[in-house]
């Protein structure tokens, strides 16, 4: 499952994964309010982070050629003044 980071996390715990807002993370496992995962920016670094620092998102993954392309499907809300 892939998620998007909604709050930066400095990894201030043992084995913590440093995360920035907007980054995409692949979840490997969940345990008592924490996730263990890997950032798509740094695929060789695994670590833990609080579950409430991320947001589940839908994505379309296409595999064409030598790379994998992931496109986020996000709903946008527009507020207008009348």
Secondary structure by P-SEA (a helix, b strand, c coil): cbbbbcccccccccbbbbbcccbbbbbccccccbbbbbbccccccccccccccbbbbbbbbbbcccbbbbbbbbbbbbbbcc
